[in-house]
Amino acid sequence: MKTKYDVIVIGGGASGMMASIFSARNGHDTLVLDHNEKLGKKLYITGKGKCNITNNSSIENHLSNIITNSKFMYSALNTFSPQDTMQFFEDNGLSLRTERGNRVFPTSDKSSDVIKTLEKAMQRSGVIVSLNNEIERVDKRGDVFYILCTNKIEYTCSSLIVATGGVSYSGTGASSLGYEIARKFSHNVIEPKSALCPIVVKEDVSELNGLALRNVNMKIEKDGKVLTNEQGELLFTYTSLTGPLPLTASSRINKIDLSGAKIIIDFKPALTEQKLEEKFIREFKDYAKKDFKNYLHTLLPESMIDYFMKKLNIKNKKVADLTKQERNKLISTLKRFDFSIESLDNINISIVTSGGVDIKEINNKTCESKLVDNLYFVGEVLDVDALTGGFNLQIAWSTGYVAGNSIKG
Ligand SMILES: Cc1cc2nc3c(=O)[nH]c(=O)nc-3n(C[C@H](O)[C@H](O)[C@H](O)COP(=O)(O)OP(=O)(O)OC[C@H]3O[C@@H](n4cnc5c(N)ncnc54)[C@H](O)[C@@H]3O)c2cc1C
């Protein structure tokens, strides 16, 4: 196998595969190096195995779902838009469908079909792939990059695209190599942090493990300030809160000190405290002879009742025997059920990594380094991250496309 290429892409994930296709289509002799035994291992597990490849919505909507450095993505998204992504996959034979929230999936619901489509497009464009390659060292001498692998093969190229992704989900091949390459070439790397991850709480929530709450409101507050406030669904694990609301919130709060921060759940967001009071005054008459604990079944999921009763600290009694003070306590507990935040969960189980190569040193039109000629960074290795809905993969496609199309010479 030859070792001299015009372009080498390190990382055969979403962004690397896309970059390689367009580099090769532009006539550059292109090699993809990956240490995994196959391409796209993270892609395989995306969207619960269905791969939510993009969001069929406006660029403005994508920008508003990018939490970190959305402005950086303006140019790349305008050059290769979500609709261009869909067109690309359809042109390459992958049938797509759009679901709730404009989330785009392969019609087959198989992420493996997304990978196969990219692999075929790579083959057709003439991209060479070398797998099981652990990289030992990356250097640049004169205009040439040297990539030494642990098997002692040294590859050379005139342009290098770093597409090594973030550090989450190490089982998919994620590593910090991209950050090490960036630092080696004097780039600043913003400290990687968990994003789109569960939020660990101080309270023992093990008895709630598996419980899902729908149509609740979840706020995060610290020092009397509301940091996030959204309505939707959440789920309990043994130690944390997860699901759509906590995942989104985690990306919004990962850059602040969380000591003293609280999660506040409103179980009845559609009813004001006054409406709840009116409802209870009415219903406490109707249910006067019922046990209070049984009455709670009309308000909360079964598996929440014991935990709620402990927090409420009211002994079980007949509904008729509840005092006004206890009724008020019920209202305030339903509207502001709080948990103290311990931390965000481990970065390894974060859906994305926040942080990475500082975008201030990257040309947003080409993804080329402003410090080193012909060095490019694409995808999640950059300090850009978004919410769920196909927005993170769109970052990978768009940055991969612009780098692949910006190779000089
Ligand atoms: C469980 C889960 C579900 C997700 N679902 C979605 C979704 O449905 N929609 C969405 O938009 N986003 C989703 N994401 C996020 C999305 O997968 C990533 O943002 C995207 O894959 C990033 O693409 P990338 O090319 O930058 O990195 P990756 O796809 O992670 O690719 C990086 C590549 O670099 C290689 N590499 C790393 N280190 C080295 C090394 N030292 N030597 C050689 N090669 C190396 C890796 O093996 C890998 O092949 C999900 C993430 C997870 C973890």
The ligand as a Tripos MOL2 file, in Angstrom:
@<TRIPOS>MOLECULE
LIG
   53    58     1     0     0
SMALL
NO_CHARGES

@<TRIPOS>ATOM
      1 C1        -25.3630    7.3680   21.7220 C.3       1 LIG1
      2 C2        -25.2360    8.5160   20.7370 C.ar      1 LIG1
      3 C3        -26.2990    8.8330   19.9160 C.ar      1 LIG1
      4 C4        -26.1930    9.9050   19.0360 C.ar      1 LIG1
      5 N1        -27.2420   10.1580   18.2060 N.ar      1 LIG1
      6 C5        -27.1620   11.1930   17.3440 C.ar      1 LIG1
      7 C6        -28.2020   11.4400   16.4180 C.ar      1 LIG1
      8 O1        -29.1380   10.6300   16.2790 O.2       1 LIG1
      9 N2        -28.1080   12.5550   15.6400 N.ar      1 LIG1
     10 C7        -27.0540   13.4140   15.7350 C.ar      1 LIG1
     11 O2        -27.0490   14.4340   15.0260 O.2       1 LIG1
     12 N3        -26.0110   13.1740   16.5360 N.ar      1 LIG1
     13 C8        -26.0320   12.0760   17.3320 C.ar      1 LIG1
     14 N4        -24.9670   11.8040   18.1530 N.ar      1 LIG1
     15 C9        -23.7590   12.6540   18.0460 C.3       1 LIG1
     16 C10       -22.9480   12.2820   16.7800 C.3       1 LIG1
     17 O3        -22.8160   10.8790   16.7100 O.3       1 LIG1
     18 C11       -21.5800   12.9160   16.7870 C.3       1 LIG1
     19 O4        -21.6950   14.2920   17.0030 O.3       1 LIG1
     20 C12       -20.8710   12.6700   15.4460 C.3       1 LIG1
     21 O5        -20.6680   11.2840   15.2530 O.3       1 LIG1
     22 C13       -19.5320   13.3900   15.4040 C.3       1 LIG1
     23 O6        -18.8910   13.0550   14.1980 O.3       1 LIG1
     24 P1        -17.3140   13.1000   14.1080 P.3       1 LIG1
     25 O7        -16.9480   12.6540   12.7530 O.co2     1 LIG1
     26 O8        -16.8050   14.3890   14.5700 O.co2     1 LIG1
     27 O9        -16.8230   12.0170   15.1820 O.3       1 LIG1
     28 P2        -17.0600   10.4500   15.2160 P.3       1 LIG1
     29 O10       -18.2630   10.0820   14.4470 O.co2     1 LIG1
     30 O11       -16.9890   10.0810   16.6470 O.co2     1 LIG1
     31 O12       -15.7970    9.8540   14.4620 O.3       1 LIG1
     32 C14       -14.4950    9.9730   14.9730 C.3       1 LIG1
     33 C15       -13.6430    8.9030   14.3360 C.3       1 LIG1
     34 O13       -12.2860    9.1370   14.6980 O.3       1 LIG1
     35 C16       -11.6840    7.9220   15.0360 C.3       1 LIG1
     36 N5        -10.5920    8.1420   15.9740 N.ar      1 LIG1
     37 C17       -10.6660    8.7040   17.2060 C.ar      1 LIG1
     38 N6         -9.4720    8.6460   17.7930 N.ar      1 LIG1
     39 C18        -8.6280    8.0660   16.9260 C.ar      1 LIG1
     40 C19        -7.2450    7.7050   16.9870 C.ar      1 LIG1
     41 N7         -6.5270    7.9140   18.0890 N.pl3     1 LIG1
     42 N8         -6.6880    7.1100   15.9120 N.ar      1 LIG1
     43 C20        -7.4080    6.8510   14.8100 C.ar      1 LIG1
     44 N9         -8.7350    7.1500   14.6950 N.ar      1 LIG1
     45 C21        -9.3180    7.7480   15.7590 C.ar      1 LIG1
     46 C22       -12.7940    7.1150   15.6890 C.3       1 LIG1
     47 O14       -12.4990    5.7330   15.6600 O.3       1 LIG1
     48 C23       -13.9900    7.5000   14.8350 C.3       1 LIG1
     49 O15       -14.1480    6.6220   13.7390 O.3       1 LIG1
     50 C24       -25.0140   10.7080   18.9960 C.ar      1 LIG1
     51 C25       -23.9370   10.3680   19.8100 C.ar      1 LIG1
     52 C26       -24.0300    9.2690   20.6620 C.ar      1 LIG1
     53 C27       -22.8530    8.9000   21.5140 C.3       1 LIG1
@<TRIPOS>BOND
     1     1     2 1
     2     2     3 ar
     3     2    52 ar
     4     3     4 ar
     5     4     5 ar
     6     4    50 ar
     7     5     6 ar
     8     6     7 ar
     9     6    13 1
    10     7     8 2
    11     7     9 ar
    12     9    10 ar
    13    10    11 2
    14    10    12 ar
    15    12    13 ar
    16    13    14 ar
    17    14    15 1
    18    14    50 ar
    19    15    16 1
    20    16    17 1
    21    16    18 1
    22    18    19 1
    23    18    20 1
    24    20    21 1
    25    20    22 1
    26    22    23 1
    27    23    24 1
    28    24    25 2
    29    24    26 1
    30    24    27 1
    31    27    28 1
    32    28    29 2
    33    28    30 1
    34    28    31 1
    35    31    32 1
    36    32    33 1
    37    33    34 1
    38    33    48 1
    39    34    35 1
    40    35    36 1
    41    35    46 1
    42    36    37 ar
    43    36    45 ar
    44    37    38 ar
    45    38    39 ar
    46    39    40 ar
    47    39    45 ar
    48    40    41 1
    49    40    42 ar
    50    42    43 ar
    51    43    44 ar
    52    44    45 ar
    53    46    47 1
    54    46    48 1
    55    48    49 1
    56    50    51 ar
    57    51    52 ar
    58    52    53 1
@<TRIPOS>SUBSTRUCTURE
     1 LIG1         1 GROUP 0 **** ****
